Amino acid sequence: MKIIPKKSLGQHFLNSPGVLRKIVDASQIVQDETVLEIGPGTGVLTDELLKKSDRVIAIEKDDRAYALLGEKYATEIISGKLELLHGDILELDRATIGLKDGGYAVVANIPYYITGAILESFLEHAPRPQRMVLLVQKEVAERIVARDGKESILSVSVKAFGVPRIVATVPPGAFTPPPTVDSAILEISGINSTDRVAHFTDSEHTRRFFTIVKTAFAHKRKFTIRNLEALFDINTLEQAWQQTGLDPKVRSEDIPVSKWIELANALAK
């Protein structure tokens, strides 16, 4: 059965063996590691993941692709090597399928329109993966690694939990149908390292951190301290600035992630 990609689902099926190799190489999968694939589509990436891992979990929203994959991988599903789920990744309770903090990797060619939602789900909420290797829009990948030297809500959100890097850029011709933009393989490693997880002791701590960051970026041209007057009185802010050594005239895009964590902790006192 041939599947015609659906625009409504953001489907662009990967057709480049070279790009597949780069994704799998970047993922550094070991045989006994669990791998979660989002939106396997026709299974070209699934084929490669099954060669590397003894347990692959693939979740597919498209009814047609789910049926196709069920037939294609009947043997692997029966053996337990592949667990095929039918549903929306953003509605999946990862704990219910046995995933634990740091106990799995995410490797996927994701629908670009839900990139932000996927990153938020997997980085800000447990159980978090150990690392992620995703195909995303090149422009988004560059914003995440702050290639221009300027941070954003997205880059701070990712760097607070892991180390992002662009593995390679991918031209439109590597997909069917070709997207209108260049893409990139984005790796986020070290997600469950002790020093990062220690910054976010509970869900309330995490929520407070992102409330501060999002408020601070609300008006890009304003100084950060002025944006945060929407949340705190000026005395509290001045004390936090003194404690962290930040310049009162600093703008949010120029504050590194380590300072964001210091600032959030100072404002929590």
C-alpha angles and dihedrals in degrees: 000000000000118000121212109212114251117227090204090062094045091241119176109161116215114238103169119102089195093057090046090056092050092051093049093044091051092049092061091204119188122208098252095045123108114235125198117204121194118210101354092185108180093358103249092134092037089061091059095043091053089056090057106036136049091210123042122171114197123186119196127183098187112091092210095051092044091055092046093050091047090059096039095051101032092127095048091047093051091048092050094241090116126037109195116199127190113215151062117310090216090059096045118114098215095196092061091063093051101262115149135190109286092357100109146030129231116221118172153137095230131195102264096221091067098043093112093046092050093050091048093049096049100036104037098039133054140273088056123187123240091238142349131216112190139170106229139157111291092232091054092048091051090050091051094053089039092232090177091054092250121115124220136187087267096050093046090047092054098039091051087068107025150358113269125201136167109241097186142332119249125209122225091250090071089074139061110249097020112238118231092244138053116260135210139206106239121197121195111188136178093034096151098037112141096242092056100043090048089066091064109049096170143355093271091054090050092048092050092050093054093044088058094046095047092047091048091055094045094101110027097195094052124087111260094242090057093051091051092055083086087071108025140034117253095251092056090048095048091051091050091048091051092048094050097039093234121159110250088226096052118126122220095248090061097053114098120225094252089059092047089057091047091048094049090050092048092051092049092065 
